[in-house]
Each structure stands twice: as C-alpha cells, then as structure tokens.
Amino acid sequence: MGYRIGGVMAYNPVEGEPVHVALVQVLSFGFEGRDGRWIAVPVSPAP
C-alpha cells in the first residue's frame, strides 16, 4: 500500500566506521485493516 521514512539514525563509534540506518515503515492491508511494519535499511555514508 505504501512506504514512509520514519527517521534516520547514525552511530559513530570511537573506533571503526560510522553506521547509518534509515527506518522505513511499510504499510499494507491486513486482516483487520491497515498494518504497519518497520524495516531498518543500512545506508552507506557518502565519501
């Protein structure tokens, strides 16, 4: 039915590469109406 971006998270550890994640809500029709599920999508940081 649709997608929504819920937010973006970034983690910068003291050692190692930063981690970026986009939170995407997937909307669909379920048994009793609309359902929403969250997917965490890793994002490569820009060089």
N, CA, C and O atoms as a Tripos MOL2 file, in Angstrom:
@<TRIPOS>MOLECULE
protein
  188   187    47     0     0
PROTEIN
NO_CHARGES

@<TRIPOS>ATOM
      1 N           0.8140   -1.1790    0.0000 N.3       1 MET1
      2 CA          0.0000    0.0000    0.0000 C.3       1 MET1
      3 C           0.8700    1.2590    0.0000 C.2       1 MET1
      4 O           0.5310    2.2430   -0.6570 O.2       1 MET1
      5 N           1.9840    1.2360    0.7300 N.am      2 GLY2
      6 CA          2.8370    2.4120    0.7070 C.3       2 GLY2
      7 C           4.0280    2.2790    1.6310 C.2       2 GLY2
      8 O           4.1460    1.3260    2.4020 O.2       2 GLY2
      9 N           4.9110    3.2660    1.5320 N.am      3 TYR3
     10 CA          6.1160    3.3140    2.3430 C.3       3 TYR3
     11 C           6.2440    4.7010    2.9460 C.2       3 TYR3
     12 O           5.7880    5.6840    2.3630 O.2       3 TYR3
     13 N           6.8710    4.7800    4.1240 N.am      4 ARG4
     14 CA          7.1520    6.0690    4.7570 C.3       4 ARG4
     15 C           8.5170    6.0010    5.4120 C.2       4 ARG4
     16 O           8.8820    4.9800    5.9960 O.2       4 ARG4
     17 N           9.2610    7.0710    5.3190 N.am      5 ILE5
     18 CA         10.5240    7.1420    6.0430 C.3       5 ILE5
     19 C          10.2140    7.6630    7.4380 C.2       5 ILE5
     20 O           9.6630    8.7510    7.6030 O.2       5 ILE5
     21 N          10.5790    6.8700    8.4390 N.am      6 GLY6
     22 CA         10.2890    7.2430    9.8160 C.3       6 GLY6
     23 C          11.4200    8.0070   10.4700 C.2       6 GLY6
     24 O          11.1910    8.7720   11.4070 O.2       6 GLY6
     25 N          12.6310    7.8120    9.9920 N.am      7 GLY7
     26 CA         13.7660    8.5090   10.5680 C.3       7 GLY7
     27 C          15.0710    7.9290   10.0720 C.2       7 GLY7
     28 O          15.1110    6.9300    9.3550 O.2       7 GLY7
     29 N          16.1330    8.5900   10.4790 N.am      8 VAL8
     30 CA         17.4790    8.1490   10.1270 C.3       8 VAL8
     31 C          18.3060    8.1800   11.3950 C.2       8 VAL8
     32 O          18.2690    9.1490   12.1540 O.2       8 VAL8
     33 N          19.0560    7.1050   11.6190 N.am      9 MET9
     34 CA         19.8990    7.0110   12.8020 C.3       9 MET9
     35 C          21.3540    6.9130   12.3570 C.2       9 MET9
     36 O          21.6560    6.2930   11.3370 O.2       9 MET9
     37 N          22.2550    7.5280   13.1250 N.am     10 ALA10
     38 CA         23.6880    7.4360   12.8560 C.3      10 ALA10
     39 C          24.4030    7.1050   14.1610 C.2      10 ALA10
     40 O          24.0860    7.6520   15.2170 O.2      10 ALA10
     41 N          25.3710    6.2010   14.0670 N.am     11 TYR11
     42 CA         26.1780    5.8260   15.2230 C.3      11 TYR11
     43 C          27.6390    5.9770   14.8360 C.2      11 TYR11
     44 O          28.0810    5.4090   13.8370 O.2      11 TYR11
     45 N          28.3890    6.7360   15.6150 N.am     12 ASN12
     46 CA         29.7990    6.9640   15.3490 C.3      12 ASN12
     47 C          30.6230    6.3740   16.4860 C.2      12 ASN12
     48 O          30.8440    7.0370   17.5000 O.2      12 ASN12
     49 N          31.0830    5.1260   16.3260 N.am     13 PRO13
     50 CA         31.8860    4.5110   17.3820 C.3      13 PRO13
     51 C          33.2520    5.1880   17.4980 C.2      13 PRO13
     52 O          33.7150    5.8280   16.5540 O.2      13 PRO13
     53 N          33.8970    5.0420   18.6630 N.am     14 VAL14
     54 CA         35.2260    5.6220   18.8670 C.3      14 VAL14
     55 C          36.2090    5.0180   17.8660 C.2      14 VAL14
     56 O          37.0200    5.7350   17.2800 O.2      14 VAL14
     57 N          36.1380    3.7200   17.6730 N.am     15 GLU15
     58 CA         36.9810    3.0430   16.6840 C.3      15 GLU15
     59 C          36.0920    2.3910   15.6290 C.2      15 GLU15
     60 O          35.1000    1.7460   15.9690 O.2      15 GLU15
     61 N          36.4340    2.5490   14.3740 N.am     16 GLY16
     62 CA         35.6650    1.9270   13.3070 C.3      16 GLY16
     63 C          34.8760    2.9420   12.4980 C.2      16 GLY16
     64 O          34.8810    4.1410   12.7770 O.2      16 GLY16
     65 N          34.2090    2.4260   11.5030 N.am     17 GLU17
     66 CA         33.4290    3.2440   10.5790 C.3      17 GLU17
     67 C          32.0720    3.6130   11.1790 C.2      17 GLU17
     68 O          31.5140    2.8400   11.9580 O.2      17 GLU17
     69 N          31.5320    4.7870   10.8270 N.am     18 PRO18
     70 CA         30.1840    5.1380   11.2790 C.3      18 PRO18
     71 C          29.1370    4.2210   10.6480 C.2      18 PRO18
     72 O          29.3460    3.6730    9.5660 O.2      18 PRO18
     73 N          28.0170    4.0660   11.3350 N.am     19 VAL19
     74 CA         26.9130    3.2300   10.8710 C.3      19 VAL19
     75 C          25.6940    4.1270   10.6830 C.2      19 VAL19
     76 O          25.3140    4.8590   11.5970 O.2      19 VAL19
     77 N          25.0780    4.0740    9.4980 N.am     20 HIS20
     78 CA         23.8730    4.8490    9.1970 C.3      20 HIS20
     79 C          22.7410    3.8880    8.8440 C.2      20 HIS20
     80 O          22.9390    2.9380    8.0870 O.2      20 HIS20
     81 N          21.5480    4.1410    9.3990 N.am     21 VAL21
     82 CA         20.3880    3.2810    9.1580 C.3      21 VAL21
     83 C          19.1650    4.1610    8.9080 C.2      21 VAL21
     84 O          18.9040    5.0940    9.6670 O.2      21 VAL21
     85 N          18.4140    3.8630    7.8410 N.am     22 ALA22
     86 CA         17.1350    4.5310    7.5750 C.3      22 ALA22
     87 C          16.0150    3.6130    8.0650 C.2      22 ALA22
     88 O          16.0250    2.4130    7.7900 O.2      22 ALA22
     89 N          15.0540    4.1800    8.7910 N.am     23 LEU23
     90 CA         13.9080    3.4160    9.2780 C.3      23 LEU23
     91 C          12.7330    3.6620    8.3370 C.2      23 LEU23
     92 O          12.2760    4.7950    8.1870 O.2      23 LEU23
     93 N          12.2490    2.5930    7.7040 N.am     24 VAL24
     94 CA         11.1850    2.6880    6.7110 C.3      24 VAL24
     95 C           9.9690    1.9220    7.2260 C.2      24 VAL24
     96 O          10.0840    0.7630    7.6240 O.2      24 VAL24
     97 N           8.8100    2.5700    7.2170 N.am     25 GLN25
     98 CA          7.5690    1.9010    7.6020 C.3      25 GLN25
     99 C           6.8590    1.4410    6.3360 C.2      25 GLN25
    100 O           6.5920    2.2380    5.4380 O.2      25 GLN25
    101 N           6.5560    0.1440    6.2740 N.am     26 VAL26
    102 CA          5.8470   -0.4480    5.1300 C.3      26 VAL26
    103 C           4.3880   -0.6140    5.5360 C.2      26 VAL26
    104 O           4.0850   -1.2950    6.5160 O.2      26 VAL26
    105 N           3.4930    0.0020    4.7890 N.am     27 LEU27
    106 CA          2.0580   -0.0590    5.0700 C.3      27 LEU27
    107 C           1.3800   -1.0220    4.1090 C.2      27 LEU27
    108 O           1.6300   -0.9850    2.9050 O.2      27 LEU27
    109 N           0.5200   -1.8890    4.6450 N.am     28 SER28
    110 CA         -0.2150   -2.8400    3.8100 C.3      28 SER28
    111 C          -1.5870   -3.0890    4.4370 C.2      28 SER28
    112 O          -1.8460   -2.7010    5.5760 O.2      28 SER28
    113 N          -2.4630   -3.7500    3.6620 N.am     29 PHE29
    114 CA         -3.7720   -4.1160    4.1870 C.3      29 PHE29
    115 C          -3.6420   -5.4470    4.9060 C.2      29 PHE29
    116 O          -3.0870   -6.4020    4.3620 O.2      29 PHE29
    117 N          -4.1530   -5.5100    6.1260 N.am     30 GLY30
    118 CA         -4.1170   -6.7420    6.9030 C.3      30 GLY30
    119 C          -5.5190   -7.2800    7.1250 C.2      30 GLY30
    120 O          -6.4770   -6.8270    6.4980 O.2      30 GLY30
    121 N          -5.6280   -8.2400    8.0130 N.am     31 PHE31
    122 CA         -6.9050   -8.8830    8.2880 C.3      31 PHE31
    123 C          -7.9290   -7.9140    8.8640 C.2      31 PHE31
    124 O          -9.1050   -7.9730    8.5050 O.2      31 PHE31
    125 N          -7.4930   -7.0140    9.7600 N.am     32 GLU32
    126 CA         -8.4140   -6.0820   10.4230 C.3      32 GLU32
    127 C          -8.1570   -4.6300   10.0400 C.2      32 GLU32
    128 O          -8.4540   -3.7310   10.8260 O.2      32 GLU32
    129 N          -7.6210   -4.3840    8.8710 N.am     33 GLY33
    130 CA         -7.3520   -3.0140    8.4430 C.3      33 GLY33
    131 C          -5.8900   -2.8520    8.0490 C.2      33 GLY33
    132 O          -5.2300   -3.8060    7.6380 O.2      33 GLY33
    133 N          -5.3990   -1.6140    8.1830 N.am     34 ARG34
    134 CA         -4.0150   -1.3330    7.7830 C.3      34 ARG34
    135 C          -3.0200   -1.9190    8.7700 C.2      34 ARG34
    136 O          -3.2340   -1.8900    9.9820 O.2      34 ARG34
    137 N          -1.9370   -2.4480    8.2370 N.am     35 ASP35
    138 CA         -0.8180   -2.9400    9.0370 C.3      35 ASP35
    139 C           0.4010   -2.0870    8.7230 C.2      35 ASP35
    140 O           0.5730   -1.6180    7.5980 O.2      35 ASP35
    141 N           1.2350   -1.8960    9.7210 N.am     36 GLY36
    142 CA          2.4940   -1.1850    9.5230 C.3      36 GLY36
    143 C           3.6390   -2.0000   10.0870 C.2      36 GLY36
    144 O           3.5790   -2.4650   11.2250 O.2      36 GLY36
    145 N           4.6690   -2.1700    9.3000 N.am     37 ARG37
    146 CA          5.8690   -2.8910    9.7420 C.3      37 ARG37
    147 C           7.0770   -2.0030    9.4780 C.2      37 ARG37
    148 O           7.1080   -1.2420    8.5110 O.2      37 ARG37
    149 N           8.0720   -2.1140   10.3550 N.am     38 TRP38
    150 CA          9.2810   -1.3220   10.2220 C.3      38 TRP38
    151 C          10.4120   -2.1600    9.6510 C.2      38 TRP38
    152 O          10.5860   -3.3260   10.0060 O.2      38 TRP38
    153 N          11.1780   -1.5390    8.7560 N.am     39 ILE39
    154 CA         12.3700   -2.1560    8.1800 C.3      39 ILE39
    155 C          13.5300   -1.2050    8.4210 C.2      39 ILE39
    156 O          13.4260   -0.0070    8.1550 O.2      39 ILE39
    157 N          14.6380   -1.7430    8.9260 N.am     40 ALA40
    158 CA         15.8550   -0.9640    9.0760 C.3      40 ALA40
    159 C          16.7220   -1.2120    7.8530 C.2      40 ALA40
    160 O          17.1070   -2.3490    7.5780 O.2      40 ALA40
    161 N          17.0320   -0.1420    7.1160 N.am     41 VAL41
    162 CA         17.8000   -0.2600    5.8730 C.3      41 VAL41
    163 C          19.1640    0.3930    6.0850 C.2      41 VAL41
    164 O          19.2360    1.6040    6.2920 O.2      41 VAL41
    165 N          20.2540   -0.3880    6.0370 N.am     42 PRO42
    166 CA         21.5790    0.2150    6.1900 C.3      42 PRO42
    167 C          21.8950    1.1110    4.9990 C.2      42 PRO42
    168 O          21.5760    0.7840    3.8560 O.2      42 PRO42
    169 N          22.5270    2.2410    5.2850 N.am     43 VAL43
    170 CA         22.8530    3.2300    4.2510 C.3      43 VAL43
    171 C          24.3600    3.4390    4.2630 C.2      43 VAL43
    172 O          24.9530    3.6400    5.3230 O.2      43 VAL43
    173 N          24.9720    3.3940    3.1050 N.am     44 SER44
    174 CA         26.4140    3.6700    3.0040 C.3      44 SER44
    175 C          26.6450    5.1730    3.1190 C.2      44 SER44
    176 O          26.0110    5.9550    2.4110 O.2      44 SER44
    177 N          27.5530    5.5800    4.0120 N.am     45 PRO45
    178 CA         27.8310    7.0130    4.1280 C.3      45 PRO45
    179 C          28.5270    7.5390    2.8740 C.2      45 PRO45
    180 O          29.2440    6.8040    2.1950 O.2      45 PRO45
    181 N          28.3100    8.8040    2.5810 N.am     46 ALA46
    182 CA         28.9270    9.4320    1.4240 C.3      46 ALA46
    183 C          30.4340    9.5870    1.6590 C.2      46 ALA46
    184 O          30.8550    9.8560    2.7840 O.2      46 ALA46
    185 N          31.2460    9.4220    0.6160 N.am     47 PRO47
    186 CA         32.7090    9.5590    0.7910 C.3      47 PRO47
    187 C          33.1360   10.9690    1.1250 C.2      47 PRO47
    188 O          34.3270   11.2290    1.2980 O.2      47 PRO47
@<TRIPOS>BOND
     1     1     2 1
     2     2     3 1
     3     3     4 2
     4     3     5 am
     5     5     6 1
     6     6     7 1
     7     7     8 2
     8     7     9 am
     9     9    10 1
    10    10    11 1
    11    11    12 2
    12    11    13 am
    13    13    14 1
    14    14    15 1
    15    15    16 2
    16    15    17 am
    17    17    18 1
    18    18    19 1
    19    19    20 2
    20    19    21 am
    21    21    22 1
    22    22    23 1
    23    23    24 2
    24    23    25 am
    25    25    26 1
    26    26    27 1
    27    27    28 2
    28    27    29 am
    29    29    30 1
    30    30    31 1
    31    31    32 2
    32    31    33 am
    33    33    34 1
    34    34    35 1
    35    35    36 2
    36    35    37 am
    37    37    38 1
    38    38    39 1
    39    39    40 2
    40    39    41 am
    41    41    42 1
    42    42    43 1
    43    43    44 2
    44    43    45 am
    45    45    46 1
    46    46    47 1
    47    47    48 2
    48    47    49 am
    49    49    50 1
    50    50    51 1
    51    51    52 2
    52    51    53 am
    53    53    54 1
    54    54    55 1
    55    55    56 2
    56    55    57 am
    57    57    58 1
    58    58    59 1
    59    59    60 2
    60    59    61 am
    61    61    62 1
    62    62    63 1
    63    63    64 2
    64    63    65 am
    65    65    66 1
    66    66    67 1
    67    67    68 2
    68    67    69 am
    69    69    70 1
    70    70    71 1
    71    71    72 2
    72    71    73 am
    73    73    74 1
    74    74    75 1
    75    75    76 2
    76    75    77 am
    77    77    78 1
    78    78    79 1
    79    79    80 2
    80    79    81 am
    81    81    82 1
    82    82    83 1
    83    83    84 2
    84    83    85 am
    85    85    86 1
    86    86    87 1
    87    87    88 2
    88    87    89 am
    89    89    90 1
    90    90    91 1
    91    91    92 2
    92    91    93 am
    93    93    94 1
    94    94    95 1
    95    95    96 2
    96    95    97 am
    97    97    98 1
    98    98    99 1
    99    99   100 2
   100    99   101 am
   101   101   102 1
   102   102   103 1
   103   103   104 2
   104   103   105 am
   105   105   106 1
   106   106   107 1
   107   107   108 2
   108   107   109 am
   109   109   110 1
   110   110   111 1
   111   111   112 2
   112   111   113 am
   113   113   114 1
   114   114   115 1
   115   115   116 2
   116   115   117 am
   117   117   118 1
   118   118   119 1
   119   119   120 2
   120   119   121 am
   121   121   122 1
   122   122   123 1
   123   123   124 2
   124   123   125 am
   125   125   126 1
   126   126   127 1
   127   127   128 2
   128   127   129 am
   129   129   130 1
   130   130   131 1
   131   131   132 2
   132   131   133 am
   133   133   134 1
   134   134   135 1
   135   135   136 2
   136   135   137 am
   137   137   138 1
   138   138   139 1
   139   139   140 2
   140   139   141 am
   141   141   142 1
   142   142   143 1
   143   143   144 2
   144   143   145 am
   145   145   146 1
   146   146   147 1
   147   147   148 2
   148   147   149 am
   149   149   150 1
   150   150   151 1
   151   151   152 2
   152   151   153 am
   153   153   154 1
   154   154   155 1
   155   155   156 2
   156   155   157 am
   157   157   158 1
   158   158   159 1
   159   159   160 2
   160   159   161 am
   161   161   162 1
   162   162   163 1
   163   163   164 2
   164   163   165 am
   165   165   166 1
   166   166   167 1
   167   167   168 2
   168   167   169 am
   169   169   170 1
   170   170   171 1
   171   171   172 2
   172   171   173 am
   173   173   174 1
   174   174   175 1
   175   175   176 2
   176   175   177 am
   177   177   178 1
   178   178   179 1
   179   179   180 2
   180   179   181 am
   181   181   182 1
   182   182   183 1
   183   183   184 2
   184   183   185 am
   185   185   186 1
   186   186   187 1
   187   187   188 2
@<TRIPOS>SUBSTRUCTURE
     1 MET1         2 RESIDUE 1 A MET
     2 GLY2         6 RESIDUE 1 A GLY
     3 TYR3        10 RESIDUE 1 A TYR
     4 ARG4        14 RESIDUE 1 A ARG
     5 ILE5        18 RESIDUE 1 A ILE
     6 GLY6        22 RESIDUE 1 A GLY
     7 GLY7        26 RESIDUE 1 A GLY
     8 VAL8        30 RESIDUE 1 A VAL
     9 MET9        34 RESIDUE 1 A MET
    10 ALA10       38 RESIDUE 1 A ALA
    11 TYR11       42 RESIDUE 1 A TYR
    12 ASN12       46 RESIDUE 1 A ASN
    13 PRO13       50 RESIDUE 1 A PRO
    14 VAL14       54 RESIDUE 1 A VAL
    15 GLU15       58 RESIDUE 1 A GLU
    16 GLY16       62 RESIDUE 1 A GLY
    17 GLU17       66 RESIDUE 1 A GLU
    18 PRO18       70 RESIDUE 1 A PRO
    19 VAL19       74 RESIDUE 1 A VAL
    20 HIS20       78 RESIDUE 1 A HIS
    21 VAL21       82 RESIDUE 1 A VAL
    22 ALA22       86 RESIDUE 1 A ALA
    23 LEU23       90 RESIDUE 1 A LEU
    24 VAL24       94 RESIDUE 1 A VAL
    25 GLN25       98 RESIDUE 1 A GLN
    26 VAL26      102 RESIDUE 1 A VAL
    27 LEU27      106 RESIDUE 1 A LEU
    28 SER28      110 RESIDUE 1 A SER
    29 PHE29      114 RESIDUE 1 A PHE
    30 GLY30      118 RESIDUE 1 A GLY
    31 PHE31      122 RESIDUE 1 A PHE
    32 GLU32      126 RESIDUE 1 A GLU
    33 GLY33      130 RESIDUE 1 A GLY
    34 ARG34      134 RESIDUE 1 A ARG
    35 ASP35      138 RESIDUE 1 A ASP
    36 GLY36      142 RESIDUE 1 A GLY
    37 ARG37      146 RESIDUE 1 A ARG
    38 TRP38      150 RESIDUE 1 A TRP
    39 ILE39      154 RESIDUE 1 A ILE
    40 ALA40      158 RESIDUE 1 A ALA
    41 VAL41      162 RESIDUE 1 A VAL
    42 PRO42      166 RESIDUE 1 A PRO
    43 VAL43      170 RESIDUE 1 A VAL
    44 SER44      174 RESIDUE 1 A SER
    45 PRO45      178 RESIDUE 1 A PRO
    46 ALA46      182 RESIDUE 1 A ALA
    47 PRO47      186 RESIDUE 1 A PRO
